[in-house]
Amino acid sequence: MFDKRSLFNLLTLVFVLSALLAASAGSGTPPIDYTPVPTKPLPTDEAAPISEEPIPSSLPVFGGKTPIPLPEGPLTIVYTKLGNLWVWTLDDEPRQVTFGGNVFDVRLSDDSQMVAFLLQLDTQRFELWVVDVDGTGERRLVSADEFEQSNPNAEQSAPNRLEWVPGTHTLAYNTRIISDTPGTRMGGDLHLVDADSGEKQVIFEAGSVGDFYYAPDGSLIAFASPDAISVA
């Protein structure tokens, strides 16, 4: 049996449905066609087989003919999780490599043997570190003081772009100027540091060049600034 509330709700529903049907009939709108749209048959076992050609052992250089060798060994991926560096290798479990936190901007070397990363000490102070992919040999390459002194014309500098020079254990980086004005002000410099020996070299002093991009074979560097693109 229905109580009064259930009976009232049922009558209300019937009234609404009747009104909708009447409105639809008087509007001249054609009924909706629910006929299924024909689809193409699904692939069968007789479809063209997947190509069994071997994966290329090298990647072509843009616009050139010289191949760049791919790293030997299994696929390796580096990433950060909760401020620490992790390494994942194909057919293996992810491994945590650092444990102190504040790690970001990780970079895996071309031979998958080293990982460079920036360590944030506070909001405006950073250090450049490197560690072997197995977690050993963690060491600092560039201190926060060295970053801050990269541009003598700036009150304070910080790392901007960090990249491995292709095919080497040499890291290239430039800096940005820390200021209260909005936007990013480039330092216009370029530095190299050898991750094996720790040797450092200034390639371009502050204010000389734009942001840098290495050619895949490492033979050329493109510099992009607001008004020009140059190559060295």
ChimeraX attribute file (.defattr): number of C-alpha atoms within 10 A of each C-alpha:
attribute: neighborCount
match mode: 1-to-1
recipient: residues
	/A:1	5
	/A:2	8
	/A:3	7
	/A:4	9
	/A:5	8
	/A:6	11
	/A:7	12
	/A:8	11
	/A:9	11
	/A:10	12
	/A:11	10
	/A:12	12
	/A:13	12
	/A:14	10
	/A:15	11
	/A:16	11
	/A:17	11
	/A:18	12
	/A:19	11
	/A:20	10
	/A:21	10
	/A:22	11
	/A:23	12
	/A:24	13
	/A:25	11
	/A:26	8
	/A:27	8
	/A:28	8
	/A:29	9
	/A:30	8
	/A:31	8
	/A:32	6
	/A:33	6
	/A:34	6
	/A:35	6
	/A:36	6
	/A:37	6
	/A:38	6
	/A:39	6
	/A:40	6
	/A:41	6
	/A:42	6
	/A:43	8
	/A:44	7
	/A:45	6
	/A:46	6
	/A:47	8
	/A:48	8
	/A:49	7
	/A:50	6
	/A:51	6
	/A:52	6
	/A:53	6
	/A:54	6
	/A:55	6
	/A:56	9
	/A:57	11
	/A:58	12
	/A:59	12
	/A:60	13
	/A:61	13
	/A:62	10
	/A:63	6
	/A:64	7
	/A:65	8
	/A:66	13
	/A:67	14
	/A:68	15
	/A:69	15
	/A:70	13
	/A:71	16
	/A:72	10
	/A:73	10
	/A:74	11
	/A:75	11
	/A:76	16
	/A:77	14
	/A:78	19
	/A:79	19
	/A:80	19
	/A:81	12
	/A:82	11
	/A:83	16
	/A:84	18
	/A:85	26
	/A:86	20
	/A:87	21
	/A:88	16
	/A:89	15
	/A:90	11
	/A:91	8
	/A:92	10
	/A:93	9
	/A:94	14
	/A:95	15
	/A:96	17
	/A:97	20
	/A:98	18
	/A:99	12
	/A:100	10
	/A:101	15
	/A:102	18
	/A:103	24
	/A:104	18
	/A:105	15
	/A:106	20
	/A:107	20
	/A:108	22
	/A:109	21
	/A:110	18
	/A:111	16
	/A:112	18
	/A:113	14
	/A:114	21
	/A:115	26
	/A:116	28
	/A:117	21
	/A:118	20
	/A:119	23
	/A:120	17
	/A:121	13
	/A:122	8
	/A:123	6
	/A:124	13
	/A:125	17
	/A:126	23
	/A:127	20
	/A:128	23
	/A:129	19
	/A:130	24
	/A:131	21
	/A:132	17
	/A:133	23
	/A:134	13
	/A:135	17
	/A:136	12
	/A:137	11
	/A:138	16
	/A:139	14
	/A:140	17
	/A:141	20
	/A:142	18
	/A:143	14
	/A:144	18
	/A:145	14
	/A:146	14
	/A:147	20
	/A:148	22
	/A:149	14
	/A:150	24
	/A:151	21
	/A:152	12
	/A:153	12
	/A:154	15
	/A:155	11
	/A:156	19
	/A:157	28
	/A:158	24
	/A:159	24
	/A:160	15
	/A:161	15
	/A:162	21
	/A:163	21
	/A:164	23
	/A:165	24
	/A:166	19
	/A:167	16
	/A:168	14
	/A:169	20
	/A:170	19
	/A:171	22
	/A:172	23
	/A:173	20
	/A:174	28
	/A:175	25
	/A:176	24
	/A:177	21
	/A:178	20
	/A:179	13
	/A:180	6
	/A:181	7
	/A:182	7
	/A:183	8
	/A:184	11
	/A:185	14
	/A:186	21
	/A:187	27
	/A:188	21
	/A:189	22
	/A:190	23
	/A:191	18
	/A:192	21
	/A:193	21
	/A:194	17
	/A:195	22
	/A:196	12
	/A:197	10
	/A:198	14
	/A:199	11
	/A:200	16
	/A:201	12
	/A:202	15
	/A:203	12
	/A:204	14
	/A:205	16
	/A:206	22
	/A:207	13
	/A:208	11
	/A:209	22
	/A:210	22
	/A:211	22
	/A:212	23
	/A:213	17
	/A:214	18
	/A:215	15
	/A:216	18
	/A:217	14
	/A:218	13
	/A:219	10
	/A:220	12
	/A:221	16
	/A:222	15
	/A:223	17
	/A:224	15
	/A:225	13
	/A:226	7
	/A:227	6
	/A:228	9
	/A:229	13
	/A:230	12
	/A:231	13
	/A:232	8
